[in-house]
Amino acid sequence: MPTESPGGVTQLLRAWSDGDDGALERLMPLVEAELRRLARGYMSRERRGHTLQPTALVHEAFLRLTDARRVRWQDRAHFLGISARLMRRVLVDHARARGYQKRGGDVERVPLNEGLVGSPEPALHLLALDRALEALAADDVRKSQVVELRFFGGLSVEETAEVLHVSPDTVKRDWRLAKLWLRREIEGDTR
């Protein structure tokens, strides 16, 4: 597996942003394992028999990343944060395309708790959580980013703090408050 300093990844991201197409080709082997880890985290929360596999999710997110050339990449952590968001968008788009809302997806009660992260039965309805996260983002962008990175991206408190340029204590506080906010929002939606 290729290794390079985080600074090297940042340099490649910036070179790609500046128009160097070869930089993206050199970058992908350096971040592929992390993208696959993100994809496995997302897919572990999906229903059994999902038609997307982690590799397909990485490829679809990669295709969307090629449209993100205009992003002024800050560093590797920023790249992973954007990648996590793109993977979530891929899954939400996939769920919408399959017509889950037409089958009563709007009325499912969705508990949000720590137990879901390791749950073999994905009780979480992606579209309901997506709507709640959009509402949270309108209220507090950073808290929605913390949920996205921790829950969907599988990032640790420290990694999330690095991506968001805040302290680990801030991430812990935002994580706790965001879960409470989302639970109230989702449960209020289904009453």
Salt bridges, closest charged atoms under 4 A:
ASP18 OD1 - ARG72 NH1 2.91
ASP20 OD2 - ARG26 NH2 3.23
ASP21 OD1 - ARG69 NH2 2.60
GLU32 OE2 - ARG36 NH2 2.79
GLU34 OE2 - ARG76 NH2 2.51
GLU46 OE1 - HIS50 NE2 3.28
GLU60 OE2 - ARG64 NE 3.40
ASP93 OD2 - ARG64 NH2 3.04
ASP106 OD1 - ARG131 NH1 3.57
GLU114 OE2 - LYS179 NZ 2.53
GLU121 OE2 - ARG48 NH1 2.65
ASP130 OD1 - ARG88 NH2 2.47
ASP130 OD1 - ARG89 NH1 3.17
ASP130 OD2 - ARG96 NH2 3.31
GLU134 OE2 - ARG88 NH2 3.25
GLU134 OE2 - ARG89 NH1 3.31
ASP140 OD2 - LYS143 NZ 2.81
GLU148 OE1 - ARG85 NE 2.99
GLU148 OE2 - ARG88 NH1 2.28
GLU159 OE2 - ARG37 NH2 3.94
GLU162 OE2 - ARG76 NH1 3.86
ASP174 OD2 - ARG142 NE 2.49
ASP174 OD1 - LYS143 NZ 3.64
GLU187 OE1 - ARG191 NH2 3.69
